[in-house]
Amino acid sequence: MLLRSKIVHLNSTNSFKPPFINLSQASQALRDSGFALLSPHDFSQLTLHELNDWQAIERSWSDLAPDEYLKDGGKYRKRRHASLIVQESQIQITPYRPHWQPLSYNALHGGINRWFEPCETDFLSSLAVRNLILQLGKLFNEVHQRNQPTWFVEVHQFRIDTANGIGRPTPEGAHRDGVDFVAVLMVQRHKITGGESRVFDATGPQGQRFTLTSPWTLLLLDDTKVIHETTPIQPEDRNHPENSWRDTLVLTYRSSGFLDNHDQPHIE
């Protein structure tokens, strides 16, 4: 609730134009402001793959499973989940484990083990996906200015749709994820309005508001420095709300192991 109330008092005069930076500036931007936004061109450079390779992977978002844990009773979110251990150039897919967040970071859905359907093997073994995961690990090492030998990575494929009304990408509101870094990849916006991304300094009034309109735009966040949220989406054609959705890939990186239900932090 503290994070929700903070948003009301933030300065809203920032530009709504996505503040893209070059890939070469990403690590410094994360150190300075806690976030970096890469255009599709720079995303392609980061992953060492042409966008055509990613467009072939896009189909897997049409086969996500319903999220059965939404406490607002909504049916607007579908997802798949996986956990990986990344060590330099090696990626290990762990035995399937639940997604867990402490209540202090997710007041709505925290404090419970959420057993989502696992990501498909073909998706996780894709060279483009694997290169993205490895290259992000290298980039985040640059941000920390140290060689972090191991990253514990959680993979989330999301589809938010409007078939049954408004879709909420972040029903928990403005939040942190309890990790070191978060990467949000825009895969597709299909006939929707809304879905504004908001990134704010966790300790002050500075922030940015912008809408990710182009597929393969990548938002990078230092989760220790910023809070973030995405506003609800609505269908462009209210007569056919079933034809509107927003697809994203979210990757979280943590250096000290996966979040588990023994990691509830002490609140002062």
N, C-alpha and C positions, 0 to 999 in steps of 0.2 A: 504493500500500500504506500510505503514511503516513495518508491520509484514512480508510481502512478501520479501522486500528487506533485512531484517535482516537475513533471512535464508541463503542467498548467502555467508555471511561472517562468518558463524558459523564453528567451528572446526568439521571436518567430520571423525576424527580418532577413534571415539567410536566404540565399538564392535557391530556387527549386531546380536549377539546372544541375545535372549530375557533375560533381567536381572531379572529373577524371584526372589522373596523373599518369606519367610514364612508368613503366615497369621498373626502370632504373631508380626511381624515386620512392618506391613502395616501402622499403625497409625504414628509410628515414622518416617518411610520413607516419608510419606506425609508431615510431619512437616519439615523434613530436606531438601528434594529435590523437593517436590511438586508433586511427582508421585510414584506409587507403582504398580508392575505387579505381579499378582497371577497366578500360574499354575492351570490347571483343578482340580488337587487334592485339592489345597487350596481354590479354588472357591467352590468346593463341601462342604468343611468344613464350609465356610462362610455361605452358604445358608441352611445348615442342610439337604441337599437333595443329593441323589446319582445322578450321571450323567445320568442314565437311565430316571429319572424323567424329566430332561431337554430335552433329545432326543425326548420324547413324545410331547413336546411343539414346537419343531423345525418346525413342519408342517405348523404352522401359517404363516411362512415367505413366503410360496408359494401363499399366497392370499393377498398380499399387493397391494395398489393402486398406479397408476403413480403419480409422483410428477409433478404437472402442473406449478410450479413456477420457474423452472430452467431458468435463464436469458441467459445462453449460448446456449439455444435451444436444449439441450440434452434430450434424452429419456432413460437415463441409470439408473435413480433412482426411486425406488418404496418405499413407506413408509406408516406407520400408526402412530398416535400420540394420547396421552392422558395426562391429567393433574390430579395430585393427591395431597391431603393434608395428610401428615403423622404426627400423634401425638402419640408418644411412640409406643404402639402396635396396633394402629388403623390406617386404611387407608380409606380415603374418596375419591371416584371418583367424581371430580367436573363436573358440567354441561359443555358440550363441549365448548371449547374456542380455539381461534386461537393461533398458535405459532408466537411469535414476538421477534425480536432481534434488538437492536439499530445498526445504521450504523457504529458506532465506533467499534463494535465487528464483524459485518458481512457486509463488504462493498458491497458485491455482492447481497445478499438477505435480508439485514436488512432494517428497516424502513417501512415494510409492514406487515399487518396481513396475515398469511398464514393458510388457512383452509384446513388441511389435513383430510383424512378419519380417523375416530376414531379407536383405537385398539379394537379388539373384546372383548366382555365381558368374554368369556371363558378364553382368554389369561390373562386378568387382574385379574381374580378370581383364577387363578392357585395358589396352595399353594407354589410351588417353586418360582414363580415370586413374590408373596407377601412376602415370607421370604427373598428373595434377597433385596427387597426394604426396609424392616424393619431392616435387619442386616446392610445394608449400612448406614442407618440413625444412628444406634448405633456407628458404626465405625467412622463416621464423627464427632459425638459428642466427641469421644475420641481424635480426632485430634485437635478439638477446646478446649479440656479440660474443657468442660462445658456441662451442660444439656440443649441442644437446644430443647425446647418443641415442636416446629413445623417446619417441612420441607415442602417446596413447590417443588414438584417433577414433572418433565415432562418426559414422556416415548416416545421414538422414536424407532420404528422397521424400519430398513433399509435393502433394497436389492439393491446393485449396480451390474448391469450386463453389458455385452459387446455385446449384440445382435446387436446394431447399431454402434459399434465402441468402442473406449476406454471408460471405466467407471471411473468416478471421485468421490471418497468418500467424498472429501472436496473441491468442486470447488471454494470455497471462499479463499483457501490457508491457510496458518498458521494463527491461530486465537485463541481467547478466546471466551467463550460462554456468559459471563456476569453473571455467577452464582457463587456459592461457590465451588461446587465439580461436577465433571463429571465422570461417570463410562461407560466404553466401553467394552462390552462383545462380543468376537468373537464367533459367532454361527456356521458359516460354511464358508470355502473357497472351491469353487468347480471349479477345472480345470482352475485356473488363475495363472498369474504371476504378480509381483508388489504388491501394497498394503502395502508399508513399512510405519510403524508408526514412527512419529518424534515428540519428546517432548523436548522443549527447555525452559530454564530459560527466563522468560519474561523481565528480566532486564540485562542479561549478556550473555556470549557466551557459557555457559555450556549446554550440551544437550545429548540426546541419540537417536539412530536410530536402529530400530529392526523391524522384521516382525512377526506378530502374525499368526503362521501356524497351531496351534492346536485349535480345537473347545473347547469352554468353558474356554478360557484364558481371564482374566479380568484385564483391565487397569484402574487404578484409578488416577485421576488428581485433584490437588488443582488449580482451575481455576484462583485464584488470584495470583498464583506464576508462572504458566507456560503457554506457548502457544503450540498448537499441530496441526498436520495435518496428512493426509494419502495420499500417492502418488497414481497416477492412476493405474488401473488394466487393463490387457490385457488377451485375451484367450490363453490357452495353445494350443488349436487346432484352428488355424485361418480359417479352412474350416467349422468349426461349432461354431461360436462365441456365438450362442444362448444358448449353454450349459455351459456357464461360469458365475459365479456370486460370490459375497461376501456378506454374511448376518451378521448384527450386531444388538445388542440391546444397545441403548444409554440412560442413565438415568442422568438427571441433578438435582442437589439439590441446593435450594436457601433458605436462612433463612428469608429474608425480603419480601416475597411475590413473586408471579409470575411476570416475566418481562412483562410489558405492554407498550403501546405506549406513556405513560407519563413518562417512565423511561429513556429517552434519556439523558445520562450523559453529563455534561459540559466538553468540551475539552479545555485544556489550550493552 
